Amino acid sequence: MSIATFAARRARTLRLAAAGLTAVAAFTLTACNNNEGTGGQDQGKPDASSSAPADQNADNAGQEIGPCDVNKVTFGLKKVERPVNFMVLEVNNHADVDCSMPGFPRLRFDNADAPVLDYDESKPQSVPTLAPGETAYAGISTSSADGSGKNGHKATSLEVYLDGSDDHKSVELPGGSVYLDDSARVTFWQSDPTKALN
């Protein structure tokens, strides 16, 4: 083999090798630009896993919170020292979802013909919302402090109705009875017990 032939073959081999390396480099560059190469997946694309919870939160935020179900709450009633002739009714949410407490509790003592009237001025700026386990409060004035109330009598039973529902629950009276007259009033539901006493 002549030196010229050897040189020609060597030059051809080098050209083929160079062409191959050029093709590999071009393929690698294209793959990186398309985020198919190593380390390119997070560039220019939103992460589907991080966007899903945000979408779900947006959906949940648009859901309306319904009123509490009287069958999924518990009531408690206790007397307080101040103001006089006053009690506080507590309601606790035992459902596994948030619920609202609109209006005021409808109170029927001894199956009275009409429920106790409300204090209009006690209406809160926003309806209390109860997460599972949370409590709302309503204050009950049972009789006038100065004795000016009429038709006073001792009541021994109480039924509580929630706003917009015909269902009710019986609530035990502290000491088994309470003195009522026609001045009895109940506040709107409150998130803060001190507002129920005011």
C-alpha positions, 0 to 999 in steps of 0.5 A, spaced: 500 500 500 502 506 497 503 512 502 498 516 498 493 510 499 494 510 506 493 517 507 487 517 503 483 512 507 486 515 514 483 522 512 476 518 510 476 515 517 477 521 520 471 525 516 466 519 518 468 519 525 467 527 525 461 526 522 458 521 527 460 526 533 457 532 530 450 528 529 451 526 536 452 533 539 446 535 535 442 530 538 444 531 545 443 539 544 436 538 541 434 533 547 436 538 552 432 544 548 426 540 548 427 538 556 428 531 554 435 531 557 437 530 564 435 536 568 431 539 563 424 537 566 423 543 570 424 548 566 419 552 562 413 547 564 408 547 570 409 542 575 402 538 575 403 535 582 404 542 585 398 545 581 393 540 583 392 542 590 391 549 588 386 547 583 382 543 589 383 549 594 380 553 588 374 548 588 373 548 595 373 555 596 367 556 591 363 551 595 357 554 600 357 552 607 350 550 609 347 551 616 348 546 621 344 540 622 341 539 629 342 532 629 349 533 628 350 538 634 350 538 641 347 543 646 349 545 653 346 551 657 349 554 663 347 560 668 351 566 669 352 570 675 352 577 670 348 579 668 342 577 672 337 572 670 341 570 664 343 563 661 348 562 655 346 556 650 352 553 647 352 549 640 358 545 638 359 542 631 360 534 631 359 534 623 365 532 619 364 539 615 364 546 616 357 549 617 354 556 619 349 558 625 344 563 622 339 567 625 338 565 633 335 559 636 328 558 637 326 556 644 320 553 646 319 552 654 314 547 656 311 547 649 309 554 649 305 557 643 310 561 641 318 561 641 322 566 645 323 573 642 330 575 639 334 581 641 334 585 634 340 589 636 344 583 637 345 581 630 352 579 628 356 583 622 357 576 619 354 569 620 358 564 625 361 559 621 363 552 625 369 548 623 368 541 626 369 541 634 367 549 634 362 552 638 357 558 638 353 561 643 347 565 644 345 569 651 338 568 654 335 573 658 330 569 662 326 575 666 327 582 668 331 584 673 327 589 676 321 585 676 317 588 671 316 582 667 309 579 667 306 572 667 312 569 671 312 562 671 317 556 673 319 552 666 321 545 667 323 543 659 326 546 653 326 545 646 331 548 641 330 549 634 335 551 629 333 557 624 330 554 618 329 547 621 323 544 624 327 539 627 329 540 635 333 537 641 331 537 648 336 541 652 336 540 660 335 546 664 340 548 670 337 545 676 331 542 672 327 549 672 328 556 670 323 562 672 321 566 666 316 572 664 314 575 658 320 579 658 325 573 656 329 574 650 335 570 646 340 573 642 343 571 635 348 566 635 355 569 636 362 566 635 364 570 642 361 568 648 362 575 651 358 578 645 352 573 647 352 576 654 352 583 652 
